[in-house]
Each structure stands twice: as structure tokens, then as C-alpha cells.
């Protein structure tokens, strides 16, 4: 009986400590800082796919975005094709 207590109690204590550490680190990892919408500098105005030259199909893995800088009121056009992106100042069209 004493041998059981000597091996079981430390094992149970180790399991309890590991459970508490696991949940503690899980909570730390899960915390994400999300800014308020009014604190975000850029606002997405349009996000649309890009039409092919024939006008009847869409270029795969491509999109065009229009972003507005809330601080300067300047708009930008962002074109992405696959993992490549390009950005240039543009008209807000509002």
C-alpha cells in the first residue's frame, strides 16, 4: 500500500500540474487584440473579381480592391493575382 501511495500521488500531482499549465497556456494563446472599427486606418470600399479580356469569364485567383485611408481620405486600388499584389493611388468613385 505504501508503494502505491509513493508512486500514485506524485503521478496524480504531475497530471494535475500539466492540466493547469495546458489550460493556462491555452488561454494565453487564445487572447487576440481586436481593434475597434473606428480605430482602423483603412476601410475596404470594394472587393471584386477581375473579368477576363473577353468580358465573359473571370481571371482565376484575382481580385481588385479599393481601399480608403480614413486619415487622409486618399483611395488606393489594389490588384492581386495569386500571391502577387500591386497598389496604386486611385479614385474613390464616391
Residue pairs with C-beta under 8 A, 6 or more apart in sequence:
40 70
41 69
41 70
41 71
42 67
42 68
42 69
42 70
43 67
43 68
43 70
44 65
44 66
44 67
45 66
45 67
45 68
45 75
45 92
45 93
45 94
46 64
46 65
46 66
47 63
47 64
47 65
48 63
48 64
49 58
49 59
49 62
49 63
49 64
50 58
50 59
50 62
50 63
50 64
50 79
50 81
51 57
51 58
51 59
52 58
52 59
59 81
61 81
61 82
62 79
62 80
62 81
62 82
63 79
63 80
64 77
64 78
64 79
64 80
65 77
65 78
65 79
65 80
66 75
66 76
66 77
66 78
66 90
66 92
66 93
67 75
67 76
67 78
68 74
68 75
68 76
68 92
69 75
69 76
73 92
74 89
75 89
75 90
75 91
75 92
75 93
76 87
76 88
76 89
76 90
77 87
77 88
77 89
77 90
78 85
78 86
78 87
79 85
79 86
79 87
80 86
